[in-house]
């Protein structure tokens, strides 16, 4: 079983083999899959570029291009970094989920996923493993971008506790994006489907309050942003950078994360069963 969970050329120490937990402990198997994904990422540093470089680019580009928006009466902050940095970090977290989909599609194309299916364990472990990896990798933009933003002068009226909702939102967005990407990968069984995964993520992120609050939007964009769950996740993640934490900003964001994860989990599971009955 162990040989089916790692690359053919990767030796697994006896301690790790013991960690698989006898007859295919699903949690141990999921952990091994997540570990393998982490190792593959470290072997290809370029895979981390979208997760790290793109959020930094968004902060620089959007903070410059949209800096005058803070002069609009009623804008929630006069510091553009406090508005843009959480959005850029969550964008990076979504890229982490997208990367998980690419890795799974690559395994399906290369035939390695067939070996995973031979593991004597419950099949939901094959979905949980990539999700553990996506949730962990989603924290990378937070670790990289936020310290830079602090040096650049971002405001945190709520103090250090402002980071907590952003951290939860990162894991949630990475998980939801990963489940969406896995469902698409199972459906099309090709890395070329990554364009569809990316389109869905960009549409969800940019048709929200990513750049501007709802109060200054007009037309169809305002209507779409109001029903877009990402709007409530951003409100949840940003709250400590715009003012104090509040339950009224917290529960809609948590509900959007849980609801989105549940919906995408069903979508991913259905596509998995369709491909691997």
Buried (B, 14 or more C-beta within 10 A) or exposed (E): BBEBBBEEEEEBEEEBEEBBBEEBBBBBBBBBBBBBBBEBBEEEEEBBEBBBBBBBBBBBEBBEEBBEBBEEEEBBBEBBBBBBBBBBBBBBBBBBBBBBBBBBBBBBBEEBBEBBEEBEBBBBBBBBBBBBBBBBBBBBBBEBBBEBBEEEEBBBBBEEEBBEBBBBBBBBBBBBBBBBBBBBBBBBBEBEBBEBBBEBBEEBBBBBBBBBBBEEBEEEBBEBBEEBBBBBBBBBBBBBBBBEBEEEBBEBBBBBBEEBBEBBBEBBBEBBEEBBE
